[in-house]
Amino acid sequence: MSRPAGATAGPPRGTRLDPWLAQYSARATGMRPSEIRSLFSVASRPEVVSLAGGMPYVPALPLAEIADLMARLVAEQGAVSLQYGSGQGRVDLREQIIDVVALQGITAHPDDVIVTAGSQMALDLLARIFINPGDVVCVESPSYVGALGAFSSYEASIVHIPGDEDGMDPVALASAIADCRARGQSVKAVYTVPTFQNPSGATMGAARRADILAVAQQAGVLVIEDDPYALLDFDGALHPAIRSLDEEGVVYLGSFSKTVAPGLRVGWAVAPHGIRERLVLAAESAILCPPAITQMAIGEYLRHTPWLDTVKQLRELYRCRRDALVRTMAETMPAGVRWNTPEGGFYSWVSLPEGLDSRALLPRAIAALVAFVPGTGFYADGQGASQLRLSFCYPTPEEITEGVRRLAGVVRDEVELWRMFQQ
Amino acid sequence: MSAAGRHIVVLAGGLSAERDVSLRSGRRLVTALREGGAEATLADVDSALLPRLRELAPDCVIPVVHGPLGEDGALATLLELTGFAYLGARPDAARLAFDKPLAAARMAAAGVRVPRHLTLPQALLRDCGAQAVLDRALSTIGLPCVVKPAWGGSALGVSIVVDREELPAAVVGAYTYAPTAMIEQYVDGVEVAVTIVDDGSVTVLPPVEIVPVTGWYDANARYTAGAVEFFAPARLTDAQVAAVVDCARAAHTALGLRDLTRIDMILSDEGPHVLEATVAPGLTETSLTPLAIGAAGRQLGEIALSLVASALASGGRLLSRPY
């Protein structure tokens, strides 16, 4: 920008409004808000059907029982539940987690487990202990936004590996690792959400899991397996974890956020001994210890309620919502829009007709009282503009039907708009 | 008449893309008003608004709702119907300022320099051939140019187009926020924002100069601390300040605005070009108006309370200065 004659370019110094700006670390300077973020305060308004957030339907939980057990934890065990605890997490909960991960075919000892404040914390801790600036993490295309944020905040170089409906392509993964190494980069991890992936809804088959693991083993790269949706197969099928194939080369992350309640913030990592030791040290540095009261609440919930039956009820509820979503998509979306029909989890991944940009679509959608997440949020490299994520977990089937109808109208208008430029 | 001790309702939020900014502005204003001794309540703009206002029975209402509804005169119309005193432009003036092409025409007629521009309703492109219309528009405006929605603020939907190929996406981006787009001459110069306080007598606060660290002053830069450097007061000569101040005052007057207005302009070698007038300036921690208030050695709460006092002294000024 040029300056008119007479205007000076020198002092006085201006202000960037934050007096500490020059003091921030390089990684903090790289953190930027998105203009999309501002739209989410609109999405939270009751008039808006939000197909955006991946919020489990907690009203379906046995809330009275949870209230009772929380009250008892304070009244009868307050000296423990309101006190500091172990940095690794309560041993009784870790024993229960062993039973939970056994459902995914994982054999582990309670000492292998570290309890975290949601599995997001485990991602942050893993990034903290493994990532130097510029180190590579290979992720799916697209990938979980929270993982991208955790890795990016430690200045990782994120490489998206192409895939198909069966998940990450092992050949492409091997090639990417080789390419990175040829450029002198250190490849630290392969990150995957193998079951009902966020955001794509895709699930890796058993053979693909073994192939991905084989590539990682061959290359000597750690696999971070993030599996919060493992119990949410609508048919009740279980998908053996990659960790069940290799105890030394895989860190398995799990969470009670999708099967119990995200507000309790209880997740875990099952890790090889050396990694677990460092994770505990890093966790103690970050938060001293995970909250005792929520760990105990989860423990009591698992012990005294038929929690797997509740998960089964949730799966049925989510299946109905998935059905409402894909049925209305089929009825209302214009030609050129494609989506998948996930067999579990929370999300469907939508591809828009050529030329449409999901970021540009979002303000129109908000104006039409429906919200989604643009696909760009799930890539670290600017891809995803022609895609978007729809969540079907929280709104009722009726709300989903109405929301998808509104969205279809917005997409149709946008298609018409672009068509003007093609005539 | 003092406004200290008065009950003031700050309206913020709404359903526009600028809801978050509005809520931040509203919370900041509420704090400032309380520090100034007023009783202040924050209220959202939703279906409960009218009963809520009736229940709160404020002495004065200050809307800081950005985007349509808040700035297009609709909310002002509603407030006039309630009979409560309120701050901000009256409905007709707000409607005029909100519609950028109409506002530009009104300001130009009053002798205020505005960038050369064309108005492109979506229907025009649909009915008359988008590519042909855009080619013709470009032959008049030239490249680079600015494409923006005819309504709205916070630079949402605004693009600077350097290559012809970028134009369709820019126009579609503008249509995201309004059914009419503007294609505007890119004016190279210093970006300046001027805040005007008008309680019947006009005070022009020191101009604030905007210097993006990289790129331009887009929607992300506006709300990212550190992405933009501000100079308050602007690094201008006395003559340039005088030109900018006169221009802002003329724009404010031409549009019939009152109370608190921000005039955004580019100062080039030709002089100031007004880009737009904002009737509900942002009041967040990264907004321009609080910077101007600080540069003037004044406080947000003090200015807001003086405007409230003036409004109350004139019986709400509902009909005092019809546009």
Contacts between the chains, C-beta under 8 A, distances in Angstrom:
chain1	res1	chain2	res2	distance
A	1	B	188	6.3
A	1	B	189	6.9
A	1	B	190	6.9
A	1	B	191	7.3
A	1	B	211	7.6
A	2	B	188	5.2
A	2	B	189	6.6
A	3	B	189	7.2
A	3	B	190	5.6
A	4	B	189	5.7
A	4	B	190	6.5
A	4	B	240	6.9
A	4	B	267	5.6
A	4	B	268	5.7
A	4	B	269	4.8
A	5	B	269	6.1
A	6	B	236	7.7
A	6	B	237	4.4
A	6	B	239	7.0
A	6	B	240	6.1
A	7	B	190	5.8
A	7	B	235	6.2
A	7	B	236	5.4
A	7	B	237	6.7
A	7	B	240	6.1
A	7	B	267	7.2
A	8	B	235	5.0
A	8	B	237	7.9
A	9	B	235	7.1
A	10	B	235	7.5
A	12	B	231	6.9
A	12	B	235	7.1
A	13	B	231	7.9
A	14	B	209	7.2
A	14	B	211	6.4
A	14	B	229	4.1
A	14	B	230	5.3
A	14	B	231	4.0
A	14	B	232	7.7
A	15	B	229	7.1
A	15	B	230	5.3
A	15	B	231	7.6
A	15	B	232	7.0
A	15	B	291	7.4
A	16	B	213	7.7
A	16	B	225	6.3
A	16	B	226	4.7
A	16	B	227	7.9
A	16	B	228	6.9
A	16	B	229	5.4
A	16	B	230	7.3
A	17	B	225	5.2
A	17	B	226	7.8
A	17	B	230	6.8
A	17	B	285	6.5
A	17	B	286	5.3
A	17	B	291	7.7
A	18	B	225	4.1
A	18	B	226	5.8
A	21	B	225	6.9
A	21	B	226	4.6
A	29	B	226	7.4
A	32	B	220	6.8
A	32	B	224	5.9
A	32	B	227	7.8
A	33	B	220	6.9
A	33	B	223	6.4
A	33	B	224	6.0
A	34	B	220	7.1
A	35	B	156	7.2
A	35	B	219	4.5
A	35	B	220	5.3
A	37	B	20	7.5
A	38	B	17	6.8
A	38	B	18	7.2
A	38	B	19	7.3
A	38	B	20	4.0
A	38	B	21	6.5
A	38	B	223	7.2
A	39	B	17	5.8
A	39	B	19	7.9
A	39	B	20	7.7
A	40	B	20	7.8
A	41	B	13	8.0
A	41	B	19	5.0
A	41	B	20	4.2
A	41	B	23	6.5
A	42	B	15	5.9
A	42	B	16	7.3
A	42	B	17	6.8
A	42	B	19	4.6
A	42	B	20	7.6
A	45	B	15	6.2
A	45	B	19	7.8
A	45	B	46	7.4
A	47	B	15	6.8
A	47	B	46	7.9
A	48	B	15	7.9
A	357	B	169	7.3
A	357	B	172	7.8
A	357	B	173	8.0
A	360	B	169	7.9
A	360	B	172	6.3
A	360	B	173	5.3
A	360	B	176	5.1
A	361	B	176	7.6
A	363	B	17	4.8
A	363	B	156	7.0
A	363	B	157	7.5
A	363	B	176	4.9
A	363	B	177	6.0
A	364	B	176	5.4
A	366	B	15	7.7
A	366	B	17	6.3
A	367	B	15	7.9
A	367	B	17	7.9
A	414	B	172	7.5
A	416	B	126	7.7
A	417	B	122	7.1
A	417	B	172	5.5
A	417	B	175	6.1
A	418	B	168	7.6
A	418	B	172	6.6
A	420	B	125	5.2
A	420	B	126	5.4
A	420	B	130	4.0
A	421	B	130	4.9
A	421	B	131	6.4
A	421	B	168	4.4
A	421	B	172	8.0
A	423	B	129	6.5
A	423	B	130	7.0
A	423	B	131	7.5
